Amino acid sequence: MIWIKKKSFTEKVKRSLYGYKGKILYVDLSSGRLKTGSFDEDFAKAYIGGTGFGIKTLIDNQAPGIDPFDPANPLIYAVGAVSGTMVPCAASKFGVFAKSPESHLLGESYSTGRFGAELKHAGYDIVVIKGKAPKPVYLWIDDESVQMMDASHLWGKTTWETEEIIRNDLGDQLIRVSAIGQGGENLVKTACLINDHFRAAGRTGMGAIAGSKNLKAVAVRGTQDVVVAKPEELQDLCRDLYEQAKGPATSKYRGLGTAANVLTLNAQAALPTRNYQSATFEGAETVSGEYLNEHFVTKIAGCTSCPCRCEHIAEVPEGVFKGAIARVEYEPTMAFGPYCGVDRLDAVIKAIEYCNLYGVDAIGTGIIVGFGMECYEKGLITKEDTGGVELEFGNGEAMVEMVKKIALREDIGDLLAEGVKVASEKIGQGSAHFAMHIKGVEVTGYELRGLKTCALGYAVSRRGADHQRHGSYGWDLGGKVDRYSVDKERGKLVMGDEDTYCIFDSIILCKFTRRLWDFDLIAKIYTLVTGIPMTGEEMRLAGERMSNLARLYNIREGLTRKDDTLPPRIMKDPIPRGVAKGSYVHPEELDTLLDGYYEARGWTKEGVPTKAKIEELGLGEYAEIAEKEEP
Amino acid sequence: MVKHEFVTVIPDKCVGCRICEYVCSLQKDNVFNPTRSRIRVVRIYPTTNASLTCRLCEDAPCVIACPRKALTQSEETGVILVDDDLCNGCGWCFEACDFGAITLDPDKKVVRICDLCSDREAGPACVEWCPEEALELTTKDILSQKARIDSIQRLIKAAAAAEAT
């Protein structure tokens, strides 16, 4: 039985924009009402796409202070400015935005594969989903036709099953599906949205938001043209970029893949191990990129318009996890390898597969399991709590079992599913000391005690603990600054990194090609695609605008300077061994870093954008958010 | 002997990036739209990727199937030619083609089939742009020749390995 609320948009949208479709789809799951809106060149030029579109749409469509699971919290999809074109490694990326159930601040996550391009070809740059469906539905976007379909037969199914069934039900194997698994249905705080099997809009719990709306999936099929302003010149520029994209600038990703980081970070004592108890892992060899490629990788595939191809797909050939398949990157390898003290890749691959199927973020869930292991080690939780699972560091089978329990909220998995912040508050007994999160979002794979520029990036990251908003580990690991000390100048570095990545995440470019691009080149390709004149400096300014808008949103939702912090372990326990032995971030060092960053940003000492900065960036309509913070 | 060259894929090399689809639609229609492309990628999870286009069947079933004789096959190149005036988009050729190599022009509502980029000096755009060099312009004769050489080389290798032990 299909419950259909069908609306065809027969009115032809006048295409005055190149590249963009200029169209926003608004969906109200409560009433079943659909409508479209549009945006113009001024909006496009100010906010570009992806990140910019997402943050702007969220701040304008979400009432301040609501609970993330309130049906009024909008779940927003936004594609990039060059989605659906041949710009290398940029065709299919998209962002998902909402108020995060983990941080209660800005939630944003990005994915790629084939879904983003399809959404652009279907005719939409932005999709805004509000409300809560009375029973499980999926959104079916078929060019102009948009329907809400009954998903009661999909509820309880994995993400892969969901995609297969939707394709068979609708009779089209080219439908792209972004779906939640049982994790999202169960409102697991690290729940994510999986598309194209191996791709995830992973972080900040966006899958839980979909689950709270009874939204099982978004399915899309697009057959429209994407028309660019200067197709011939674009093609000529891409010819050169494709060559570069296959060259030394991307060799790591095309070779071993990001998993190459395991051994390089281990050597630098920058590899989070056993819930951040140390920064080196004695078992690193057998969970390294080298070992992965030699024993498990069966294919390297690519996203739409990608000349690099980096998708290392690994299969387990034998043993208790035989048949497990997953795309294996550094971060999930870290989270289920060293972070849990596990030195066998078959368990890592199985754990990642479970994360894909159940729809939970591999990084966050691995960090949660590692936290659980330390609690178990210290006797704060018992075998009775874990339902019989011996949750010890190094026990790969226990780790895999716990991923499932978290996704299905079984036994202690129910508490752990709330994230390490809430779990440690409940468990108490000093566990908050080693609950590794920032703003409620679990940490990722760079040991911050010995990477102090990076530590600043994490502390101020707008979506919580994150390396992807800045990439500032580059300064520390590359030896361009002293990784063990701080100064106020680091703030300028992190600011530059953040604003650059805002643009990357708006165009949306794959960060694996970051060495190919600078603001001038990005502006050039933006103009070739959209026809909108843009200089490198205007691009940089747009990035700064997005960083500030995100800050204002977070402040509106309750952020203060004390939220820009680091987990207690990072600020108290020195790294025990390795080249970074003895290093940790002193609270005074954090203060220095924050002061320097706020100054560079033109914010007050409390981290609030000043009136001058707000005006400079054309964000005057949001000035009252900053005014409320004035003493 | 007339050699009919066509575009074929080496599946082991194909990564499913779909750049062939984008450059084809750009070359032919000046827009980005995979559904306009005459070469289409198939991805079957977890690890199979391959693209398919017209294989210039020697006794083309699409030509036979067309009820209005809108399709003819060039003697010289083997390429399937479409008479836009006769084609009415009925779609019988779609069903006749074993490879799904026929597509419909969404503006003119007539069928489109790979013509090896006859209007392009450097030849097929997809072959030139494939970043994995997974596409080649070749003949059936050359393909079988490669298979013969490949299989004998493997036999020699296996024999040498057996002798060594």
Interface residues (C-beta under 8 A of the other chain):
Chain A: G84 T85 M86 A91 R114 H121 W160 H197 T223 Q224 D225 V226 V227 V228 P231 Q235 Y242 A245 K246 T298 K299 I300 A301 G302 C303 T304 S305 C306 P307 C308 R309 E311 I313 E315 I325
Chain B: V15 G16 C17 R18 I19 Y22 V23 S25 L26 D29 N30 V31 F32 N33 P34 T35 R36 R43 Y45 P46 T47 N49 P106 W129 P131 E132
